[in-house]
Structure formats: C-alpha cells, structure tokens
Amino acid sequence: MLDPAGPYADSVLVLAWALIGIGVVVTAIVVGALYVAIRGPDRFKRKLGGEKAVWIGGIAFPGVVLTGLLVWGLTLTASLTEPVPDDAMRIRVTGYMWWFDVEYLDERGNVVLRDANELHLPVDQPVVLELESGDVIHSFWVPNLSGKRDMIPGRTNELVIQADRPGRFGGVCAEYCGGPHALMGFVTLAHDAAAWEEWWTARTTPIPAAAEQDVPGDLPALATPAPIADVPDGPDGRELFMASGCAACHRVAGTEANGLTGPDLTYIGSRLSLGAGILPNNRGTMIGWIGDSQSIKPGNRMPSYDMLSAEELEAIAIWLEQQR
C-alpha cells in the first residue's frame, strides 16, 4: 500500500496517511486528557469533567471531524468508481477455499483463457475485474494497484485496477474465510506492451500438434512445452497424473484432465508460485506440495499423496513443469 504502482492506489495511499495522521492527533488528545484527569490540577479536572467540555470534545469535535473526513474521503476516492471504457479488458476472478480461479474474457464475456492464482495485466491500461465467489465471502486485494473489494457468493462485484509500471505485485484474500485463510494469496504481473503481446499470443495460440487432441471446452490447447533438463528415466508423469486421480480435480488443456474443482494446471510450469502464492515454483516445492500439501497448508482441499514413491512424485512434478 505504501508503494502505489497505479492511479487507483494513489488515492488509497493519501487517504491512509490522512487516517494515520488523524489517529495520531486524536490519540495524543485522549492521552493528554487522561493525564490531566489522573494527575492534573483540580481546576483542569473540573473543566474537563464539565458539561461544556463533554458537548465540545465528546460531540461537536468528533462530529465535525468525522463529517469532514467522510466528505473529503468520498471526493478523494471518487475515481475508484468512475466508469471505464466499454472496450476495457475484463477478467473474471473467482475466490474458492483457498485459491483464486482466473478467467480472461472476450468482448462478449466468453472465456478465452483460464489460469489460477496468477493475474497478468498490460501496463497503462485499466482492467475491469469481475469478482465472484464459489463458496464463502472472500476479498480481493492487490495493495500496490487498488483498494480491496469483497467477493460474495451469488453476486458479481467489479473492481478496476491499473498498473503504471511493469513489475510483480503480491495479492491476498483480505476477508477471513476460514481454515488456511492466511495462506490464500496470488501473484499479479504487469507487462509492458511488447511483453504483454508476447505473453498473450503464447497463451491464446493453440499449437498444431494439440489441435488433433480432444481439447475440453473452447479454451486454447497447450503451448509448446519448454525443454526440461535432467529428466531421469522412470515412470511416465502424465500416466501417473491421470491414474492417481489428479485429473478429477484439475484441468490440463489438450489432455483428458478436465476437473474443475481445483486450480487449472494448463500453465502450471510457468507460474511463479504454488499453493496459492505461498511457495516458489520449482521441482522441489512441486514434489513437496504433491506429496504432503496438508503439512504445508493445513486444511486445504488437496489431499496429500504420501502413498506415491519419491520417484513417482518426481515424475509427476517433471511432467507438470512442462505445462507452460
């Protein structure tokens, strides 16, 4: 919050500093009055305890200050609710216990790209987020880019965010949602024009080899997997992924994995984090997460696959690394 990276975060920072400043002043006044009441001269005690002091300090002063702060705060943050162009990019973010589903929409509201726990934005463009919840109340907050907005079951709230510079910004669920709420986060990446075009093209252009496969839905197939070094001989990771029941909860475009109850893993190999923003994404953390996610994020809805051997876990992790 103290390092705004977009116009919708600037006004939030100004309001925050104003609240902090007023809080300091009010605290000083209260502490001073308390000191006088306990240790001050009797004449001051009588004045502080009089009816006039109560009317001025207990009613008039708070009323004037709070009314002025309300009017000024609404004026300052009016830009947060200003209409955005009809052609602005729209992204639907749905909160689940305890992760975020991310869907990039076209101008008709159709899903053209699905991801999870990672949000990609073009720099210098306002983006409308359609915020929903699939279970309980969550709240979406990227402190560097805007204020927070609740995600309420059965309702769609909108939040406009914009990044003025490329970078990586952390986001969290800012409403207690039970269980491992404190471990429910995500990563926001802002790209300059060239990097955004490259990322978007790579994500939305199906490769010819995948076109012949049975791709679930209308979403794009897998991009070309990047080569993974140090791949040992051993079990087939894809076969293990399917046989272990992972496909029942997770989707991987271009494969028979079409589960919808867990995060989409189509591009898991290129994500920066695992477990909804709590772990760096590498082979070691992937193996640890698959093998014993309950020790890492107690209460999350993914069971620990401790019945798999170290060799089998590594095989699945290697195959998931290739999904990028």
Summary of the structure (lengths in Angstrom):
residues: 324
radius of gyration: 25.5
end to end distance: 31.3
largest distance: 90.9
contacts: 957
relative contact order: 0.11
helix: 40%
strand: 20%
